[in-house]
Amino acid sequence: MRFLRNYGPIPTNDNMYDESIQRALKRHKIVPITLPAPLVDRLVENFSGPNPTSHIITGTAGDGKTYHCREVWTALGGDPATWIEGAKVQTLWIGSRSLVIVKDLSELRDDEAATLIPSFAQDVANPQASTSYLLAANHGQLLEKLKSPPPSSAVKRVTAAIEELLVTGTNPDSGIALALSDLSRSPAAEMAMRIIEEVSRHEGWEGCGNCAASASDGGCPILENRRRLIGDAPNDPFKRRLTALIELSERNGSHFPVRQLLALVVNSILGHPDARDGLMSCAEVPTIVQSGRAELASIYRNIFGENLRPSKAEKTELFRKLNAFGIGAGTSNSVDNLLVYGADDPAYADDYARLILSDPVYGATPSYVTAQRSYLEGAESTDRIAFLTVLRSQRQRLFFTIPEELASTYDLWDLTVFRYAGLYLDVAAKIATKHTVPRQAVTMIVRGLNRIFTGMLVQNQDELVLATSGSYSQSKRSPLIDELISVPRRGGEEVAVISDGAGGFCVSVKLVRGTKISPITLYLSPTRFEFLGRVAEGALPSSFSLECHEDLLAFKARLLRETENRRKLEGDDDINDGELMLRFIDLSSDGRALARRLIVRV
Amino acid sequence: MNSLSYRPQLQLRLRNLVFNNPHIMTVLAEDRADDAAWSIWLEKMTETVGGLEKPDFTYLRDHFESFQDFAAVISFLQGSAIEGSSNKRWSSKFVFPFGPNALYEDANVKPQGSVSNDRRFFARTGELLYLMLCRSRDADALRGLLVSRFLENPTPYDSMARALQGEPQPAKAERAGAYLPCSSHPLFDRLAEDWLAILSLPIPAYDAIPHLVTMTGLNIILYQLERAREVLDHEPVRLVCEVVSPKKSVVRDLSADSYQRNNLLPQQAVERFVRRIEETPEWQATIGSDDPVLNAGDILRKTFGWPDSEDDELAPEAGALIDQLADRAISRHKQHFGKIHMTWARAIGLSSRRSSRRVRYAPTDRLLKTLVVCCVDKRLEFRDFLGLLCDRYGIVIGDAQARNFIVTGDADQEDFSDNARRLEERLASLGLLKRLSDSCAYVENPFQRAQAA
């Protein structure tokens, strides 16, 4: 337990570092938590092969860079004991070749880097070199170290190649034998599942069988949380919802490194606001259970760091990212009706029994039922605040427990700030499995785009109304139609939602048959998707920043440039026989934008 | 040098139609037959038109199929006009610069019909800017780009402006007398570099205009400050910028101080420039001469062209004469050039009073975007970007640039590194920055990227 606790968000946080984990494992004689690292096999194969390519591992802090280096070291026959001594630069001989491993580039002093970097730069540019490298560092340190030695042409060339690799992922310079793996691009949702699996089924749990706490009346909240983490039914929604959150977050550009995922899982199991540092240890369990506050150990609250002090949770990046979903704060009428009136309303009786009464530990707890009663009976305002707090926990619980078949009845995603997230995930899944994208999503995207492009509340959804203000693309209102682009494929035109090749999707606009003009694409992050959804629906909360709007106007500017190219390709002039044709947007009675042609003889 | 002379366009027919034409709506509302609508409108228009000797708009009927079409085109031009909704007089409003036919100079049209250029609202035709660009190192390259992208390649709407205006209408007299003292200046070169950078982006010319306007504003503010600094012999001009934070911060105070200091700089320079004469040997000689006031007047007349007329009430003593000149220079300055820093900084989004009573440098998203678009070729590491802004424009945002303030104890390193972090977040949310991991981020020019994609 103590070992596990160290993964959590506590001050000592020893298990943040691969080095200290190794020491702790020995001390406690625990089987380590092992996670799949497909990269290790590839690296080992590469370095033991005849023509090894030097490799750089980058990633956010806590992605497992050191772990990878250690695994490669041992797999290639390096002595674990030598590794633990912790030299900054380790060299391994494989036959006649040498492999230099630097597990953390930032540990090097400037003078050390000054010798290593230039020779590294020379060796990667030289196909005959007998030394290859495995370097690990996070992005900023990597570039800093590359810039620290006196610049030479070889170093500059490598730096340029590395920059390109970092940002675009491709190596433009074929003369540089170098590959780079960015661990922060690996999918965290999958990793989270593996971690839950590893932690919750770890053999150390067997030691709990003869523990007094688990046998007592209240039960042990730690074990309760573990049980919920494992899930009792095959279609248990808990893990699916959690991965959905992680995936959405990643698609929005916030990455979860392995270290944070471990902390999340541990916090979910051990969290309780009354415990020291917010994480329970076995010794504290009996007191907590006796005080009758065991329900505060609810795994559904712990996921959002509610066991920690608000300031601490706010400071922990992990919980900041998860709380961005606003689960608990936002709600839908149906969910709140259920939670508030469900006990008495016959219409809700079945669901109330199924979703709330069935869970005596964290659902229909005595304190919840009391708070609900006193609220309904119109008690003092202080009780109302207390009730709102328990209501918040209940909403969080429901988010993770509403079964799939009830998800749409209770507008599950209305519990988050991303009301269209369900649709988003649906589209992403359909695209990944090469199914047709739901029609509803395409029309929503097109209508949203049209409203932003024209600055009017237009209803068109089977064509893209590409409007222009005639002056700058950034202006808010655009009274002129540049082109109407058909959404179903017609005459080379098509608007579709396609995969971005990395599990997400983008909207793609094709203007011509063939490849003369390549399709114009826009990556749809959950935030942009939500923005379009809200605009298509008509109401836009002011909390959405201008960023999405700007992005979409920039997208429009790109489209306008390409339609102009198309007109050039097809030889359409703006002015024919001294006549300039303008197309103004007219709104028909049902809100569709129509083109009204108008000719100016010039 | 300084012999620039040219004849600007007036395009009064176009301007009357777009900005001095309240009749279209009333005629449309009457819902008459097309012929009747035209004739009623023509009659009304002839009565109220300004600045034209023989107003005759009948030619318009050949260009449009119906009165309604005409009305739609006019309303489009009104909608896209620059500051179209401002309450300036109609003869000081401008249609969007679609091309050569849509360019003209500000004018004052009197009710009797006389047209003059009284040049209010800083509204010369950009003569000084023109001279600066002409005297820059890159003048030739810039001329090529401006001609090929604007003058020879106008948008189709320029022909619409031409249809409304008819024959171009130049001013009656040549305009001359623009004066720019420096034959070259590093700032002229930088201004031209910025223009070149923006004009060579793969975006339509009309989209480049807002960026050009913003960068020009910034550079001219800096030119004014730099010239003042040269006279006063101060340390380099710095603009401490707060990236707007929800809470009051040390950086906010420092940026307000920096704004205040810069705002006074030109005025101090004017005074110093006048008073400098007291230190010359000639001036010293006059003090000791028989008729100090007369001789001092001669020197002042020779140097400043003042006092020039007999009716001025002159001070009885040489020192007071200087005071008198300095006072007049400053009071004139306050009404005119002294306002440039304040007005323009606000207009380009450099300064703001958001959530504070004092004005300070707090760049808007629009300005930040322009800076990225202009300064970043493809991509640049965030810290290098901060350094570049400081070297190029004296903009202080991060802790590395604010070292002076940190050394003197006016601010902590954390104050400025927080400021830089907020900028990083702002840029990321504007889609201009790509973050890699903990301490590393790249600022990216969105247009270059769009081209590659």
Interface residues (C-beta under 8 A of the other chain):
Chain A: T58 G59 T60 A61 N138 H139 G140 Q141 L142 L143 L166 V167 S184 G253 S469 G470 S471 Y472 S473 Q474 S475 R477 P479 L480 T521 S545 L546 E547 E550 D551 A554 A557 R558 L560 R561 E564 D574 I575 L580 L582 F584 R596 L598 I599 V600 R601 V602
Chain B: D62 H63 F64 E65 D69 A72 V73 F76 G79 S80 F96 F98 T155 P156 Y157 S159 M160 R162 A163 P202 I203 P204 Y206 D207 I209 P210 D365 K369 R379 E381 S429 L430 G431 K434 R435 L436 S437 D438 S439 C440 Y442 P446 A450 A453
